[in-house]
Amino acid sequence: FWKVLRKLKPAIVHTRNLPGLEYLVPSALAGVPARIHGEHGRDMYDLDGLNRKYIFLRKVISPFVQQYIAVSTDLANWLVQTVGIRAERVAQIYNGVDLQRFYPRDGSRPSLGLPGFVSAENLVIGTVGRMETVKNQLTLVQAFLELLDQEPKARKLLRLVIIGDGPLRMEAEKLLKNANADHIAWLPGERNDIPEVMRGLDLFVLPSLREGMSNTILEAMASGLPVVATRVGGNPELVDEGKTGLLVPPKHPMAMTEAILKYANNSEMLIRHGQAGRRKAEIQFSIEKMVQGYQQVYDSVLTKR
């Protein structure tokens, strides 16, 4: 890597998350003028960011970092309060969403699943993300099955869509099949038409155990969907509770069931929160605003050099 940098002579090296952190050392030794590190979130190996070994590693490498960027206030506070980075070295820039690709449904619902899977009368509940433990889609499946038990009409009216692949997919499919609900759920694996899928949903749910700054929440908001999300990481910075969505504790299927039920029983609130989410995405989370933020940080670091 050092040899590559000596050949390329980049003005900036920008690493991301713990796996990329160590590359800032050869970047400094190669004479790269600007070295920036971004924190975008944590995975199961250090869910709360309290692993002593990783904190020590971040402290050791911090002299090689000229500027940190966190995608949420939650991560920025963690860098300062837990890792011990000086506040003036930490910038916070939200992710942006492409408002031209993700926009609200206008007219009939796009086709989802096999023919006859969904109709205009159905309430389609969906999520998008890799099906791994940290994303915790099983809580959504459990909440959906609880809804079916609580509401006699739910099997006729509700549909579940889970987009993504990973080790949890088979377990989710098994839970649905055992409850005789696999015919009202669609788990197609990975898709390359996520904007179209989003426009086919009515309610977006994110059951994660941890999030830095969820791009899928931003995409759902831009698509005019209300959001039910776990109260973790940067999610409360995106979801205005009672205005654009509802927040629930992680690993709490009953709380998620209650939140979904509120929307199932109140179509006016469903529409109002979805419209408010789109407005918030337009004002705060455009791609242009994100790019401007990164440009300012890059220019600032290079000017100081």
Secondary structure, DSSP 8 states (H G I E B T S, - for coil): -HHHHHHH--SEEEEEHHHHHTTHHHHHHTT-SEEEEEE----GGGTTS--HHHHHHHHHHGGG-SEEEESSHHHHHHIIIII---GGGEEE----B-TTTS----SS----SSTTS--TT-EEEEEES--STTT-HHHHHHHHHHHHHH-TTHHHHEEEEEE--STHHHHHHHHHHHTT-GGGEEEEE--S-HHHHHHH-SEEEE--S--SS-HHHHHHHHTT--EEEES-TTHHHH--BTTTEEEE-TT-HHHHHHHHHHHHT-HHHHHHHHHHHHHHHHHH-BHHHHHHHHHHHHHHHHHH-
